[in-house]
Amino acid sequence: GYCKCKTNVVGRQCDQCSPGTYGFSPNGCQSCDCDSIGAKDNECDMMTGQCNCQPNTYGRECNQCQTGYWNFPDCQPCNCNGHAIACDSRNGECLSCQDFTTGYNCDRCIENYYGDPLLGSEIGCRPCRCPDTVASGHSFANECSLISSRNDVICECQPGYAGLKCDVCD
């Protein structure tokens, strides 16, 4: 009284997916293929095939790190100093640095900004004033930097300009 079932299908009337499979259809069921490290087990949702992921992993098969983590299967938090949400899933390099920062870990200010990105977004990187900001049209420096021991901003003046703030003719 038992039917001969399709691949990965079980039940007296061949009406269910076998454990570790999903997607019941006339062709049978597909294997969950849950990642042996990223998933808690090889069971998945009978309809979608979504596996039960370990913390900080995601994907249907739990074979990727969640956004904000990298280095699958040892998913570690991105180190972007609070200036980016995500990093490259393979090498940990921060993606889309914000707050006028750049660098592998969003640890430097972009051109025409100075400061210390490790201090956070409120006081991290500020626009160079040489003598005013680039946006004002009255900036005569290629870049500037902060001398933290003296808390002074040093402007690297364009040719023809001089002074600490590039505010005099050379």
N, C-alpha and C positions, 0 to 999 in steps of 0.2 A: 503493500500500500504506500510505498514511498516513491516520489518522483525522482528522476535523475536531474540534478540541479546544474545550472551553469556555474562557471568559475566563481569561487568565493561566495556562493549562495548556499544557505542552509534552510532547514525547516521541512516539515512533512510535505508542505505544498510549495516548497522552494520560494518562500516569500520574505526572506530576511537575509541581510548581509552577515557573513560569518564574522566572528570577533577579529578586530584588526583590519577591517575593510569598511568601505562606505560607498554610497552612490548607487543604490539598488536600481537596476534598469534591465531591459530585456537582454542585454549583453552580459549581465552578471554584475559583480561589485569589484571596485578597485582597492588595491592595498593602501592602507593609511600611509605607509612609508615614513612614519615619524622618526625624526633624528634620534639616534640612540643616546646622545648626550644632551641635546637641547629639549627633548620631550621627557615628561615624567614616566610615560609608558608608551606602548604601541597602540593604544586605543584612540579613536577619533570620533568626532561627531558623525552620526550615520548619514546625515544629509550633505554637509559641507566638506567633510574630511578634515576639519580643523583638529589638530592634535592638542593635547594638554601640555602647554609649555612650562618649562622651568622659569624661575624669576629672571627677568632681564632678557629673555629670548622671545622671538615672535616668528611669524610666518606660518603658513598652513602646516608645514612639517616641523616647525620650531627649529629651523636651521639658520637663523640670523639673529643678530643682537637687536634689541629694541633701539629706537631713536634715542640718542644720548649715551649709547654704549658702543663698544667696539671690541674686536679680537675674539670672535666666535671660535671655539665654544666657551672660552674663558672670558665672558663678557665683562668688561671693565667700564666704569664711567668715563666719558670724555673729559679731558682736562682742558677746558676752554676759559678758565678764569671767570666764568659767568658772562662771557661776551658772545657765546654761540650756543645754540640748542643741540646741534649735531656735529659729529665728526665722521671722517672716512671710516667705514666699517672694517677696513683691512689694516690701516696704519695709524689710526687715531688722530690724524691731522684735522684740526677744526675747520668746519665749513661755514661760510657766510658770517665771518666775524662782524659784530656790531660795535656800537659805541666808539667808532673811529679807531678800531684796533685792527691789527693784522698779525701774521706770523703763525707758525705751526700750532701754537696754543693760544692764539689771540693775545700774545704777550708783548706786543710792540704797538706804538701809535702809528697811524698812517702818516704819509707825507703831509706836511704843514700842520701837524698836531704834535703836542708834547705831553709828557706826564708819565705816570706809572700805571699801566693797565691793571696791575695786580691790586690796585686800591679800589677797584669797582667802577661802575658806570657813572656814578655821580661826580667823582673828582679824578677819574682815571686820565683820560686824554682830552686835552683842551686845545682850541685853535691857537696857532702861533700868532702873536701880535708883533709884527715887524715892519712898521710900527702898528699896523692894524691887521685884521684878518684877510685872507685871500678873497673871501666873499665880498669884502668892502671895496676891493679894487686898489687898495693902498697897502699892499704887502710887497716888500722888496727883498724877500729871502727865499732861498730854495727849500730850506727846512730850518727847524730849530730843535733844541734839546734842553732838557732840564738838568742842571747841575744840582743834584739833590742835597749835597753837603752844604751848599750855600743857598739853596732854594732860589737860584737865579735861572732865567731863561736866556740861552745864548742863541742868537740868530745867525745863520750862515747867509750873509748878504749876497745878493746878485751883483755882478760887475757894475761899478759906478756908485754903489751905496756903501756906507760904513756906519760905525757906531754899534752899541749893544743891541739896539732895536732897528738897525738899518734906516735910521731917520735923518742921516746927514749924507751929503755928497762925499764920495771918496776923494 
